[in-house]
Amino acid sequence: MLRKLLPVCGLIAGAVLMVTGCSSSFSSNSTSPGKGGLITLMTDTPSCDVLGFRVEMSSLSVILQGNTNSTPVFPPPVTVNPNFVSPSLEVARLRDFTKILNIERIRAGTYDQAVVNLVMTDGAIYDPTANPPVATFSPTATTSSVTVNINPPLVITSGGVSTILLDLNLQKSLAANAQGELLGTFTPVVSVTPIAASTNEGFGDMDDIDGFTESVTPVIATPGSSFTGSFSLQTFPPNGPSLTVNLTSATQLFGVPALNQLLTPSFVELDGYLDAQGNLVANSVQVENQENVNTNTVAYLGPVLTVTRDASGGLQQFTMLVRDTQPDVSASILPETPAIVSISPSTTFQLASPPANFAQLPFDASNLAPGDEVAVSGTFTPNSSAEVTNRQPVAVTADSVFLRLQTVAGNFTSRISVGSDDKTGAFDLAVCGDVFQAVPTLVITTNTTNFVNVQGLAELTPQPELLVKGLAFFEPQATTINSVQIPAGTLVILAKQVHAL
């Protein structure tokens, strides 16, 4: 029987970590001599037409260099957390995103191996022959446990904070034939890499952390603290860790005028970073809708599958794949269930990450297209128990639709423009993934776009594959964006990052 994951908290290196809900074993008075904090992050290398893929991270342990005994990272010992439940992770969403999986104190030392135990639960692929165009699958796992080298070795210092990144390479984990068709087996291919903290950026940026608010601290009066307020955020519904999100005077808050007006439980998406002390600091926070499971009003997260418009082009409804709901209503809507979303004149269209819209593009019903990642808030009509089990489409009436940051895989085909800084400009992208329905795709970049493994626009080539992270707007009419002419019917991605694999 699974044990529920309670929030973890503690003090490491004198700084309050972002996890909340302390128990006596993790109280601020505990010094844990000879131990250091370890933050575990997770990401994913994508597979093109896999729209959803859930795994259960049942355990993680690390092995001291020159030793054979493993040190558990999680689950924690029963004496520490008797109600732990292995978190269920939607890894298809993690292409070039990272999520905070766990925080633990472990013995100081150098660790050169990790043992990862994963259990595959559900998956979904794009299937143009189905209506809606999605099919679920459950490959057979060839193994659930993998031992990998930590490269370079992980060094835990007493009283310090360290971070590791787990990357599940979904593309290599799912066996496929030469035509890319899945063969029905899942062999986890995982890498584990320590992340070094920098002076300015700590352990690095974290885009689009989402969850629902549990409590709010509008003012932090601690002398010397640079934080002006905080709130706790429940992640990985229903059993994920509860994170403390810290705000500073530079944090941009959208959706509410001030932190003291943030209601619970509101669905929230934020961009931020982990500082060198392990604090989660928000650069921007988008407060979306207040949810209420008692009235079947929740947030539905996933990609758009189809769009239905009237003769004049007006949006009537769309289908989406519900990977997650916030708060969790998985008893009524299983993960990887399609939803038929109805639109009304009162439905609002907004951005989940307004600062990423560097071209100040409008977003409304005309800009929605298959492949877009969205967060829909609204009320669902419950299905029967048999329909729930069979993942029959659920009907949702949308109050709001938020366009989310997403990562699109594809290959560079041609340069449209290149600025003198080699970052500002545009290029055409051949998108990998049938869900986009072969719509012409153009990537717009700016001087703030982060280029990974490639210097800039002038160095882009058809190989290797690119992962482009940003906001994706469908432009039904010809227009001009940042002096670049956009043909009608183009999907435009405002790129926050261009990553060459």
C-alpha positions as CSV (number, residue, x, y, z in Angstrom):
1,M,0.0,0.0,0.0
2,L,1.4,3.4,-0.9
3,R,2.1,5.9,1.8
4,K,1.1,9.6,1.4
5,L,3.8,12.1,0.8
6,L,3.7,14.7,3.5
7,P,5.4,18.1,3.1
8,V,9.0,18.2,4.2
9,C,10.7,21.1,5.8
10,G,14.0,22.0,7.4
11,L,16.8,24.4,7.8
12,I,19.9,23.9,5.6
13,A,22.9,26.2,5.8
14,G,20.8,28.6,7.9
15,A,18.3,29.3,5.2
16,V,14.6,28.1,5.2
17,L,14.1,25.6,2.4
18,M,11.1,26.0,0.1
19,V,9.3,23.0,1.6
20,T,6.7,23.5,4.3
21,G,4.8,21.5,6.9
22,C,7.4,20.6,9.4
23,S,7.4,17.5,11.5
24,S,9.5,17.0,14.6
25,S,12.2,15.3,12.6
26,F,12.6,18.3,10.4
27,S,12.2,21.1,12.8
28,S,14.2,24.3,12.7
29,N,16.0,23.2,15.9
30,S,17.4,20.1,14.2
31,T,21.0,20.6,13.2
32,S,21.6,17.1,11.6
33,P,25.3,17.1,12.2
34,G,27.3,15.5,9.4
35,K,24.5,15.9,6.9
36,G,23.7,18.2,4.0
37,G,20.6,19.0,2.0
38,L,19.9,17.4,-1.3
39,I,17.3,18.8,-3.7
40,T,16.2,16.4,-6.4
41,L,14.9,17.9,-9.7
42,M,13.5,16.0,-12.6
43,T,13.3,16.7,-16.4
44,D,12.6,14.8,-19.6
45,T,14.1,14.3,-23.1
46,P,10.9,14.1,-25.2
47,S,9.4,11.7,-27.7
48,C,7.6,13.5,-30.5
49,D,4.0,12.1,-30.5
50,V,3.8,11.0,-26.9
51,L,1.4,13.6,-25.5
52,G,1.3,12.1,-22.0
53,F,3.4,9.8,-20.0
54,R,3.1,9.2,-16.3
55,V,5.6,7.4,-14.1
56,E,5.7,6.7,-10.4
57,M,9.0,7.5,-8.8
58,S,8.9,4.7,-6.2
59,S,12.4,5.2,-4.8
60,L,15.8,6.9,-5.2
61,S,19.0,6.2,-3.5
62,V,22.7,7.1,-3.9
63,I,25.8,5.1,-3.3
64,L,29.0,6.5,-1.6
65,Q,32.1,6.4,-3.7
66,G,34.1,3.2,-2.9
67,N,31.1,1.7,-1.1
68,T,28.3,-0.7,-2.0
69,N,25.7,0.4,0.6
70,S,23.0,2.8,-0.7
71,T,21.7,5.8,1.1
72,P,18.0,6.5,0.6
73,V,17.0,9.9,-0.8
74,F,13.3,9.0,-0.8
75,P,11.0,7.6,0.3
76,P,12.0,8.7,3.8
77,P,12.2,6.2,6.6
78,V,8.8,5.2,8.0
79,T,10.0,6.7,11.3
80,V,10.3,10.1,9.6
81,N,7.2,10.0,7.3
82,P,4.9,7.0,7.8
83,N,2.4,8.3,5.2
84,F,4.7,8.7,2.2
85,V,3.1,8.1,-1.3
86,S,5.4,7.8,-4.3
87,P,4.8,10.9,-6.5
88,S,3.2,10.3,-9.9
89,L,4.9,12.4,-12.5
90,E,3.7,13.7,-15.9
91,V,7.0,13.5,-17.6
92,A,5.8,14.4,-21.1
93,R,5.3,18.0,-19.7
94,L,8.9,18.1,-18.5
95,R,10.7,18.5,-21.9
96,D,13.2,21.2,-21.0
97,F,11.3,22.0,-17.8
98,T,12.3,21.0,-14.3
99,K,10.2,20.1,-11.3
100,I,11.2,19.8,-7.7
101,L,10.8,16.2,-6.8
102,N,12.1,15.9,-3.3
103,I,14.3,17.4,-0.6
104,E,16.2,15.4,1.9
105,R,19.2,15.5,4.3
106,I,21.8,12.8,3.7
107,R,25.2,12.0,5.1
108,A,28.1,14.2,3.9
109,G,30.3,12.5,1.4
110,T,31.0,11.9,-2.3
111,Y,28.4,9.8,-4.2
112,D,29.1,8.3,-7.6
113,Q,26.1,6.1,-8.3
114,A,22.3,6.4,-8.1
115,V,19.6,3.7,-8.0
116,V,16.3,4.9,-9.5
117,N,13.1,2.9,-9.3
118,L,10.4,3.9,-11.8
119,V,7.0,2.4,-12.5
120,M,5.2,3.4,-15.7
121,T,1.5,3.9,-15.1
122,D,-0.2,5.6,-18.1
123,G,0.7,7.1,-21.5
124,A,-1.1,8.8,-24.4
125,I,-0.1,9.3,-28.0
126,Y,-1.6,11.4,-30.8
127,D,-3.8,9.2,-33.0
128,P,-5.4,11.0,-36.0
129,T,-7.6,8.0,-36.7
130,A,-9.4,8.4,-33.4
131,N,-12.0,11.0,-32.2
132,P,-10.7,12.7,-30.2
133,P,-7.3,12.0,-31.8
134,V,-5.6,10.4,-28.8
135,A,-5.0,6.8,-27.7
136,T,-3.8,5.6,-24.3
137,F,-1.2,2.9,-23.9
138,S,0.6,0.9,-21.2
139,P,3.9,-0.5,-22.3
140,T,5.5,-3.5,-20.5
141,A,8.4,-2.4,-18.4
142,T,11.5,-4.5,-19.0
143,T,12.9,-3.3,-15.6
144,S,11.8,-0.9,-12.9
145,S,15.2,-0.3,-11.4
146,V,18.2,1.2,-13.0
147,T,21.6,2.0,-11.5
148,V,23.4,4.9,-13.2
149,N,26.7,6.7,-12.7
150,I,26.5,10.2,-11.2
151,N,28.8,12.3,-13.5
152,P,30.5,14.2,-12.1
153,P,30.2,12.7,-8.6
154,L,27.8,14.3,-6.2
155,V,29.5,16.0,-3.2
156,I,27.4,16.5,-0.1
157,T,28.9,18.9,2.4
158,S,27.8,19.1,6.1
159,G,25.4,21.9,6.4
160,G,25.4,22.7,2.7
161,V,22.9,22.4,-0.1
162,S,23.4,20.3,-3.2
163,T,21.1,19.6,-6.2
164,I,20.9,16.8,-8.7
165,L,18.9,16.6,-11.9
166,L,17.3,13.4,-13.0
167,D,16.6,13.2,-16.8
168,L,14.3,10.5,-18.0
169,N,15.1,10.1,-21.7
170,L,11.6,9.2,-22.9
171,Q,12.7,9.0,-26.5
172,K,15.2,6.2,-25.7
173,S,13.1,4.6,-23.0
174,L,10.2,3.7,-25.3
175,A,11.1,1.0,-27.9
176,A,10.0,1.9,-31.4
177,N,10.5,0.5,-34.9
178,A,12.1,2.3,-37.8
179,Q,8.9,4.1,-38.6
180,G,8.7,5.5,-35.0
181,E,5.8,3.2,-34.0
182,L,5.9,2.1,-30.3
183,L,6.7,-1.6,-29.8
184,G,5.2,-1.9,-26.4
185,T,8.2,-2.0,-24.1
186,F,9.6,0.6,-21.6
187,T,13.2,0.4,-20.4
188,P,14.0,3.5,-18.3
189,V,17.0,5.5,-19.6
190,V,18.0,7.9,-16.9
191,S,20.9,10.2,-16.2
192,V,21.7,11.9,-12.9
193,T,23.8,15.1,-12.9
194,P,24.8,17.4,-10.1
195,I,24.0,21.1,-10.6
196,A,26.5,23.6,-9.3
197,A,25.2,26.8,-7.7
198,S,26.3,30.1,-9.2
199,T,26.5,33.4,-7.2
200,N,23.8,35.2,-9.2
201,E,21.4,32.5,-10.4
202,G,21.8,29.8,-7.7
203,F,20.8,26.4,-9.0
204,G,19.2,27.9,-12.1
205,D,15.9,29.1,-13.5
206,M,12.7,27.1,-13.2
207,D,9.9,27.9,-15.6
208,D,6.2,27.2,-15.1
209,I,6.0,25.7,-11.7
210,D,2.3,25.1,-11.0
211,G,0.0,24.2,-8.1
212,F,-2.7,25.5,-5.9
213,T,-2.2,27.9,-3.0
214,E,-2.6,26.5,0.5
215,S,-1.6,29.5,2.7
216,V,-0.3,33.0,2.3
217,T,2.2,35.0,4.3
218,P,1.7,38.6,3.0
219,V,4.6,40.1,4.9
220,I,7.9,38.7,6.1
221,A,9.3,40.7,9.0
222,T,12.5,38.7,9.5
223,P,15.4,41.2,10.0
224,G,17.8,41.1,7.0
225,S,15.6,39.0,4.8
226,S,15.3,40.0,1.2
227,F,11.9,38.3,0.9
228,T,8.8,40.5,1.2
229,G,6.2,37.7,1.4
230,S,5.5,34.1,0.6
231,F,2.9,31.5,0.0
232,S,2.8,27.7,0.1
233,L,2.0,25.8,-3.2
234,Q,0.8,22.2,-3.4
235,T,2.4,20.5,-6.4
236,F,2.1,17.1,-8.0
237,P,-1.6,16.5,-7.1
238,P,-2.6,14.9,-4.8
239,N,0.5,13.9,-2.9
240,G,3.4,16.1,-4.1
241,P,5.5,18.3,-1.9
242,S,4.2,21.6,-0.7
243,L,6.7,24.3,-1.7
244,T,7.3,27.7,-0.1
245,V,7.4,30.3,-2.8
246,N,9.3,33.4,-1.8
247,L,8.6,36.9,-3.2
248,T,11.0,39.9,-3.4
249,S,10.4,43.5,-4.3
250,A,11.3,42.6,-7.9
251,T,8.7,39.8,-8.2
252,Q,5.9,40.5,-10.8
253,L,2.5,39.6,-9.6
254,F,-0.3,39.1,-12.1
255,G,-4.0,38.3,-11.5
256,V,-4.2,39.9,-8.1
257,P,-3.2,43.5,-7.1
258,A,-1.3,42.4,-4.0
259,L,-0.1,39.3,-2.2
260,N,-2.6,39.8,0.7
261,Q,-5.4,39.3,-1.9
262,L,-4.2,35.9,-3.1
263,L,-7.0,33.5,-2.2
264,T,-6.8,29.8,-1.4
265,P,-7.1,27.5,-3.2
266,S,-6.2,29.4,-6.4
267,F,-4.3,27.8,-9.3
268,V,-1.0,29.5,-9.7
269,E,1.8,29.3,-12.3
270,L,5.2,30.9,-11.7
271,D,8.7,31.4,-13.1
272,G,11.5,31.6,-10.7
273,Y,14.8,30.1,-9.5
274,L,16.4,28.2,-6.7
275,D,19.0,30.3,-4.9
276,A,22.2,28.9,-3.5
277,Q,20.6,28.3,-0.1
278,G,17.8,26.2,-1.6
279,N,15.1,28.9,-1.5
280,L,12.5,29.0,-4.3
281,V,12.3,32.6,-5.4
282,A,9.6,33.8,-7.8
283,N,10.4,36.2,-10.7
284,S,6.8,36.3,-11.8
285,V,3.6,34.8,-10.5
286,Q,0.4,34.4,-12.5
287,V,-2.7,33.9,-10.3
288,E,-5.4,32.2,-12.2
289,N,-8.8,31.1,-10.9
290,Q,-9.9,30.1,-7.4
291,E,-10.9,26.4,-7.6
292,N,-13.6,24.5,-5.7
293,V,-13.7,20.7,-6.0
294,N,-17.2,20.8,-4.3
295,T,-18.6,22.5,-7.4
296,N,-16.4,20.5,-9.8
297,T,-14.5,23.7,-10.6
298,V,-10.8,22.9,-11.2
299,A,-7.9,23.7,-13.5
300,Y,-7.3,21.3,-16.4
301,L,-3.8,21.1,-17.8
302,G,-2.7,19.7,-21.1
303,P,-2.4,20.2,-24.9
304,V,-5.1,21.2,-27.3
305,L,-6.0,18.4,-29.7
306,T,-8.6,19.9,-32.0
307,V,-10.3,23.2,-32.5
308,T,-13.9,23.7,-33.8
309,R,-14.8,27.1,-35.4
310,D,-17.9,28.5,-37.0
311,A,-18.2,29.7,-40.5
312,S,-16.8,33.1,-39.5
313,G,-13.8,31.6,-37.7
314,G,-15.2,32.1,-34.2
315,L,-14.1,29.5,-31.7
316,Q,-17.0,27.2,-30.5
317,Q,-15.2,24.5,-28.6
318,F,-11.9,22.6,-28.5
319,T,-10.7,19.2,-27.2
320,M,-7.7,18.8,-25.0
321,L,-5.9,16.0,-23.2
322,V,-6.2,16.4,-19.5
323,R,-2.8,15.3,-18.1
324,D,-3.5,16.8,-14.6
325,T,-6.1,18.6,-12.7
326,Q,-5.5,21.1,-9.9
327,P,-6.7,20.4,-7.3
328,D,-6.8,16.6,-7.9
329,V,-10.1,15.1,-9.1
330,S,-8.6,11.9,-10.5
331,A,-11.5,9.9,-9.0
332,S,-13.7,11.7,-11.6
333,I,-11.1,12.5,-14.3
334,L,-8.3,10.0,-14.8
335,P,-5.0,11.4,-16.1
336,E,-4.8,11.2,-20.0
337,T,-8.5,11.7,-20.4
338,P,-9.8,13.9,-23.2
339,A,-12.0,16.9,-22.4
340,I,-14.4,18.7,-24.7
341,V,-14.2,22.3,-23.7
342,S,-17.1,24.6,-24.4
343,I,-16.5,28.4,-24.9
344,S,-18.9,31.2,-24.0
345,P,-18.8,34.9,-24.6
346,S,-17.7,35.3,-21.0
347,T,-14.7,33.0,-21.3
348,T,-11.4,34.9,-20.9
349,F,-8.2,34.2,-22.7
350,Q,-4.9,35.1,-20.9
351,L,-1.2,34.2,-20.6
352,A,0.2,32.0,-17.9
353,S,3.6,33.7,-18.2
354,P,3.1,37.3,-19.3
355,P,6.8,38.3,-19.2
356,A,7.6,35.7,-21.9
357,N,5.4,37.7,-24.3
358,F,8.3,40.0,-25.4
359,A,6.5,40.9,-28.6
360,Q,3.3,41.9,-26.7
361,L,1.2,39.7,-28.9
362,P,-2.6,39.6,-28.2
363,F,-4.0,36.3,-27.2
364,D,-7.7,35.5,-27.7
365,A,-9.9,32.8,-29.1
366,S,-8.5,33.3,-32.6
367,N,-4.9,32.4,-31.5
368,L,-5.7,29.0,-30.1
369,A,-4.5,26.0,-32.2
370,P,-3.8,22.2,-31.9
371,G,-0.6,21.6,-30.0
372,D,-0.9,24.6,-27.7
373,E,-0.4,23.9,-24.0
374,V,-3.2,25.4,-22.0
375,A,-4.6,25.6,-18.4
376,V,-8.4,25.8,-18.5
377,S,-10.4,26.7,-15.5
378,G,-14.0,25.8,-15.4
379,T,-16.7,23.3,-14.4
380,F,-16.8,19.7,-15.5
381,T,-19.9,17.4,-15.8
382,P,-19.0,14.2,-14.1
383,N,-19.0,11.0,-16.1
384,S,-20.3,7.6,-14.9
385,S,-17.8,5.3,-13.2
386,A,-17.6,3.2,-16.3
387,E,-16.9,6.3,-18.5
388,V,-14.3,7.4,-16.1
389,T,-12.5,4.0,-16.2
390,N,-12.7,4.0,-20.0
391,R,-11.4,7.6,-20.2
392,Q,-14.5,8.8,-22.1
393,P,-14.3,12.5,-22.9
394,V,-15.4,14.7,-20.1
395,A,-17.4,17.9,-20.8
396,V,-15.9,21.1,-19.4
397,T,-17.4,24.6,-19.5
398,A,-14.5,27.1,-19.6
399,D,-14.4,30.2,-17.4
400,S,-10.8,31.0,-18.6
401,V,-8.1,29.7,-20.9
402,F,-4.5,30.4,-20.2
403,L,-1.8,29.9,-22.8
404,R,1.2,28.2,-21.1
405,L,4.9,28.1,-21.8
406,Q,5.7,25.0,-23.7
407,T,8.7,23.2,-25.4
408,V,8.3,22.3,-29.1
409,A,10.6,19.8,-30.7
410,G,11.7,20.2,-34.3
411,N,14.4,20.9,-36.8
412,F,15.7,24.2,-38.1
413,T,14.9,24.7,-41.8
414,S,15.8,28.3,-42.8
415,R,16.8,31.7,-41.3
416,I,14.4,34.6,-41.7
417,S,16.5,37.3,-40.1
418,V,19.6,37.6,-37.8
419,G,20.4,40.7,-35.8
420,S,23.9,41.9,-35.1
421,D,23.8,40.3,-31.6
422,D,23.2,36.9,-33.3
423,K,20.2,36.4,-31.0
424,T,17.5,38.7,-32.2
425,G,15.7,37.4,-35.3
426,A,13.6,34.6,-36.7
427,F,13.8,31.1,-38.3
428,D,11.5,28.5,-39.7
429,L,11.0,25.3,-37.6
430,A,9.9,21.9,-39.0
431,V,7.9,20.7,-35.9
432,C,8.1,17.2,-34.7
433,G,4.7,16.0,-33.6
434,D,1.5,15.3,-35.6
435,V,-0.7,17.2,-33.0
436,F,0.5,20.5,-34.7
437,Q,-1.1,19.2,-37.9
438,A,1.8,20.4,-40.1
439,V,1.0,24.1,-39.6
440,P,4.0,26.3,-40.8
441,T,5.9,27.3,-37.7
442,L,8.1,30.4,-37.2
443,V,10.3,31.1,-34.2
444,I,10.9,34.7,-33.1
445,T,13.9,35.3,-30.9
446,T,15.2,38.4,-29.0
447,N,18.3,39.5,-27.2
448,T,17.0,37.8,-24.0
449,T,16.5,34.4,-25.7
450,N,18.7,31.8,-24.1
451,F,20.7,29.6,-26.6
452,V,21.8,26.3,-25.2
453,N,24.6,24.2,-27.0
454,V,24.6,26.7,-29.9
455,Q,26.0,30.2,-29.9
456,G,23.1,31.9,-31.8
457,L,20.9,32.1,-34.8
458,A,23.8,32.2,-37.4
459,E,25.0,28.8,-36.1
460,L,21.7,26.9,-36.4
461,T,21.7,23.9,-38.8
462,P,19.1,21.3,-39.7
463,Q,20.8,18.9,-37.3
464,P,20.7,18.4,-34.4
465,E,17.1,18.6,-33.3
466,L,16.0,21.7,-31.4
467,L,13.8,22.2,-28.4
468,V,12.2,25.6,-28.5
469,K,10.6,26.8,-25.3
470,G,8.2,29.7,-25.4
471,L,4.7,30.9,-26.0
472,A,3.0,29.6,-29.2
473,F,0.5,31.9,-30.9
474,F,-1.5,30.9,-34.0
475,E,-1.8,33.9,-36.4
476,P,-4.9,33.4,-38.6
477,Q,-4.2,36.6,-40.5
478,A,-1.0,37.9,-42.1
479,T,0.8,40.3,-39.7
480,T,4.2,41.7,-38.8
481,I,6.0,40.8,-35.6
482,N,9.3,42.5,-34.6
483,S,9.7,43.6,-38.3
484,V,9.3,40.0,-39.5
485,Q,6.4,39.3,-41.9
486,I,4.2,36.5,-40.8
487,P,2.0,34.7,-43.4
488,A,-1.6,33.9,-42.5
489,G,-2.0,30.6,-40.8
490,T,1.4,30.5,-39.1
491,L,2.2,29.2,-35.7
492,V,4.5,31.8,-34.1
493,I,6.7,30.8,-31.1
494,L,8.1,33.6,-29.0
495,A,11.3,31.8,-27.9
496,K,12.5,32.1,-24.3
497,Q,15.1,29.3,-25.0
498,V,16.5,27.5,-28.1
499,H,18.2,24.3,-27.1
500,A,20.2,22.2,-29.5
501,L,20.2,18.5,-28.5
